[in-house]
Amino acid sequence: MIEVRILGSASGVPTKKRFNTSIVVSVDKEIYLFDAGEPVSALLMRNGIDWTGIKAIFISHMHSDHISGIPQLIQSMQLTKRKNSLPIFLPQSGIKVTKEYLKLLRLGQKFLPFKLKISPLQKRFIYRDKGIAISAFPTTHLLESYGFFIQIKKKRVLYSADIGLLSDLERFDNLDLLILEFAHIKPEETFFFLSSKRIKKIVLTHIHPDLDNKEKEILALLPSLLKKKLIIATDGLCLLIR
């Protein structure tokens, strides 16, 4: 079974009903975390997801709303005696400062009961294990920012992370699920772009605070082709892919 859970659906500013970006993809009992905005540790706990079971973490870029929860998550794993190694993948430019920050917080390797391996994302990055293949692709949001294409058996999931232009996603089609950020792109242009794509289900997340209570207005802009397959994310939204 494949489960996708939107832990936090806000953009750069949390709101009364949305926390910063974090997404879990679960394949059977294997857990993969995409971005880790705060308070990801609490959101994992409240959604019944065991952080000791996280197999790998993928950070799309070095804005705080996508990585600020990492120190507390590592401390939570430290204090609950995680044993399995933890790979974290993030942009090359963030590796040195992340390692130094963790040392400052007494969360460097010598303080941990598990192996912490921080590795760079690259344009041709691919992570594979027996259940999943994850490839990173560059986006125009920052000089070094990435989205993720996730393949699980014959299922195809795309997590845009933050983009600068919709053309960042142009080459992707025939998807089972698109998780699309909605803070940096215009609604009308987005819906026109999506109408030409073969996508079974679309989830809009990373919701700008100005749109936090305007779900009805957003949905009213949808062309008929999208009405039955587009959802606006809420914190805790769970999707099953069969």
C-alpha positions as CSV (number, residue, x, y, z in Angstrom):
1,M,0.0,0.0,0.0
2,I,1.2,3.5,-0.8
3,E,0.1,6.3,1.5
4,V,0.9,10.0,1.0
5,R,0.2,12.3,4.0
6,I,0.5,16.1,3.9
7,L,1.7,16.9,7.4
8,G,2.1,20.6,6.9
9,S,0.4,22.5,4.1
10,A,1.5,26.2,4.7
11,S,4.0,28.2,2.7
12,G,6.5,30.5,4.4
13,V,4.2,31.7,7.1
14,P,2.2,29.2,9.2
15,T,-1.4,30.0,10.0
16,K,-3.9,29.0,12.6
17,K,-4.8,25.9,10.7
18,R,-1.6,25.2,8.6
19,F,2.0,24.4,9.6
20,N,5.1,24.6,7.4
21,T,5.8,22.1,4.6
22,S,6.4,18.4,5.3
23,I,5.1,15.4,3.4
24,V,5.4,11.7,4.2
25,V,5.3,8.9,1.6
26,S,4.8,5.4,3.1
27,V,5.4,2.3,1.1
28,D,4.2,-0.7,3.2
29,K,6.2,0.0,6.4
30,E,8.9,2.1,4.9
31,I,8.6,5.9,5.5
32,Y,10.2,8.7,3.4
33,L,10.0,12.3,4.5
34,F,10.0,15.1,2.0
35,D,10.9,18.5,3.5
36,A,10.8,19.1,7.2
37,G,9.3,22.5,8.1
38,E,8.5,22.9,11.8
39,P,7.0,21.4,13.8
40,V,7.5,18.2,11.9
41,S,8.3,16.0,14.9
42,A,5.0,16.9,16.6
43,L,3.1,16.4,13.3
44,L,4.6,13.0,12.8
45,M,3.5,12.1,16.4
46,R,0.0,13.5,16.0
47,N,-0.5,11.6,12.7
48,G,0.6,8.3,14.3
49,I,3.8,8.1,12.3
50,D,6.9,6.6,14.1
51,W,9.9,8.8,13.3
52,T,12.2,5.9,14.2
53,G,10.9,4.3,11.0
54,I,11.9,7.1,8.7
55,K,14.2,5.5,6.1
56,A,15.4,8.7,4.4
57,I,14.8,12.5,4.4
58,F,14.8,14.7,1.2
59,I,15.1,18.5,1.6
60,S,14.2,20.4,-1.6
61,H,16.0,23.6,-0.8
62,M,17.4,25.7,2.1
63,H,14.5,27.9,3.0
64,S,13.6,27.6,6.7
65,D,10.0,26.6,6.1
66,H,11.4,23.4,4.4
67,I,14.2,22.5,6.8
68,S,13.6,24.2,10.2
69,G,12.2,21.0,11.8
70,I,15.3,18.9,11.2
71,P,17.2,19.7,14.4
72,Q,14.2,18.9,16.6
73,L,13.5,15.8,14.6
74,I,17.1,14.6,15.1
75,Q,16.9,15.3,18.8
76,S,13.6,13.4,19.1
77,M,15.3,10.4,17.4
78,Q,18.3,10.9,19.7
79,L,16.3,10.9,22.9
80,T,14.2,7.9,21.8
81,K,17.3,5.9,21.0
82,R,17.0,5.4,17.3
83,K,19.4,2.8,16.1
84,N,19.1,2.7,12.3
85,S,21.2,5.0,10.2
86,L,19.5,8.1,8.8
87,P,20.3,9.4,5.4
88,I,19.4,13.1,4.7
89,F,19.7,14.5,1.2
90,L,19.8,18.3,0.7
91,P,21.4,20.8,-1.7
92,Q,25.2,20.8,-1.7
93,S,25.3,24.5,-0.6
94,G,23.6,23.6,2.7
95,I,25.6,20.6,3.8
96,K,28.5,22.4,5.6
97,V,26.3,24.9,7.5
98,T,23.8,22.2,8.4
99,K,26.5,20.0,9.9
100,E,27.9,23.0,11.8
101,Y,24.5,24.0,13.2
102,L,23.8,20.4,14.4
103,K,27.2,20.4,16.1
104,L,26.3,23.7,17.9
105,L,23.1,22.1,19.1
106,R,25.0,19.0,20.4
107,L,23.4,16.9,17.7
108,G,26.6,16.1,15.7
109,Q,27.5,12.6,15.1
110,K,29.3,12.0,18.4
111,F,26.2,12.8,20.3
112,L,23.9,10.4,18.3
113,P,23.1,6.7,18.9
114,F,22.6,6.3,15.2
115,K,24.6,7.0,12.0
116,L,23.7,10.4,10.4
117,K,24.7,10.6,6.8
118,I,24.1,14.0,5.1
119,S,24.6,13.8,1.3
120,P,24.1,16.3,-1.6
121,L,21.3,16.4,-4.0
122,Q,22.4,16.7,-7.6
123,K,20.8,17.1,-11.0
124,R,21.0,13.4,-11.7
125,F,20.4,12.3,-8.2
126,I,18.6,9.0,-7.8
127,Y,17.8,7.1,-4.6
128,R,16.7,3.5,-4.9
129,D,15.8,0.7,-2.6
130,K,13.6,-2.3,-3.1
131,G,10.3,-0.4,-2.9
132,I,11.0,3.0,-4.3
133,A,13.0,5.1,-6.8
134,I,13.3,8.9,-6.1
135,S,15.0,11.3,-8.6
136,A,15.6,15.0,-8.1
137,F,15.2,17.6,-10.7
138,P,16.2,21.3,-10.5
139,T,13.6,24.0,-10.3
140,T,13.9,27.8,-10.9
141,H,12.8,28.7,-7.3
142,L,16.4,29.2,-6.2
143,L,19.9,28.8,-7.7
144,E,19.9,25.3,-6.0
145,S,16.4,23.9,-5.5
146,Y,14.8,20.6,-6.4
147,G,11.6,18.8,-6.9
148,F,11.2,15.0,-6.7
149,F,9.8,12.4,-9.0
150,I,8.8,9.3,-7.1
151,Q,8.3,5.9,-8.7
152,I,6.7,3.1,-6.7
153,K,6.3,-0.1,-8.8
154,K,4.2,1.3,-11.6
155,K,2.9,4.3,-9.7
156,R,4.2,7.8,-10.5
157,V,4.2,10.6,-8.0
158,L,5.6,14.1,-8.5
159,Y,6.3,16.5,-5.7
160,S,7.0,19.9,-7.2
161,A,8.4,21.5,-4.0
162,D,8.8,25.2,-4.6
163,I,9.1,26.3,-8.3
164,G,9.7,29.5,-10.0
165,L,7.9,28.7,-13.3
166,L,5.4,26.1,-14.3
167,S,7.8,25.1,-17.1
168,D,9.9,23.5,-14.3
169,L,7.3,20.7,-14.5
170,E,6.7,20.7,-18.3
171,R,8.4,17.3,-19.0
172,F,6.3,15.4,-16.5
173,D,3.1,13.8,-17.6
174,N,1.0,10.6,-17.0
175,L,1.1,10.9,-13.2
176,D,-0.9,9.1,-10.6
177,L,-0.4,12.0,-8.2
178,L,0.9,15.6,-8.5
179,I,1.7,17.4,-5.2
180,L,1.9,21.0,-6.4
181,E,3.0,24.1,-4.4
182,F,0.6,27.0,-4.8
183,A,2.4,29.9,-3.2
184,H,4.6,31.1,-6.1
185,I,2.4,30.5,-9.2
186,K,-0.8,32.2,-10.4
187,P,-4.0,30.2,-10.1
188,E,-5.3,30.9,-13.6
189,E,-2.0,30.0,-15.3
190,T,-1.7,26.9,-13.1
191,F,-5.1,25.6,-14.0
192,F,-4.5,26.2,-17.7
193,F,-1.2,24.3,-17.4
194,L,-2.8,21.4,-15.6
195,S,-5.7,21.0,-18.0
196,S,-3.3,19.7,-20.7
197,K,-1.7,17.1,-18.4
198,R,-2.6,13.5,-17.8
199,I,-2.8,13.4,-14.1
200,K,-5.2,11.3,-12.0
201,K,-5.1,13.3,-8.8
202,I,-3.7,16.8,-8.0
203,V,-3.1,18.2,-4.5
204,L,-2.4,21.9,-4.0
205,T,-0.2,22.5,-1.0
206,H,2.2,25.2,0.3
207,I,-0.8,27.5,0.5
208,H,0.0,31.2,0.8
209,P,-1.5,32.8,3.9
210,D,-3.5,35.2,1.7
211,L,-5.4,32.1,0.4
212,D,-5.7,30.3,3.6
213,N,-9.5,30.7,3.9
214,K,-10.3,31.1,0.2
215,E,-10.7,27.5,-0.8
216,K,-14.1,28.1,-2.3
217,E,-12.8,31.0,-4.4
218,I,-9.9,28.9,-5.6
219,L,-12.1,25.9,-6.5
220,A,-14.5,28.2,-8.4
221,L,-11.7,29.0,-10.8
222,L,-11.3,25.4,-11.8
223,P,-12.1,24.3,-15.4
224,S,-14.4,21.4,-15.5
225,L,-11.6,19.0,-16.4
226,L,-10.0,19.5,-13.0
227,K,-13.0,19.7,-10.7
228,K,-13.1,16.0,-9.9
229,K,-9.4,15.4,-9.5
230,L,-8.0,18.5,-7.7
231,I,-7.9,18.8,-3.9
232,I,-6.6,21.7,-1.7
233,A,-4.5,20.2,1.0
234,T,-5.1,20.5,4.7
235,D,-2.7,19.5,7.4
236,G,-3.1,15.7,7.9
237,L,-4.6,15.0,4.5
238,C,-4.1,11.4,3.7
239,L,-4.2,9.9,0.2
240,L,-4.0,6.2,-0.7
241,I,-2.6,5.2,-4.1
242,R,-3.7,1.7,-5.2
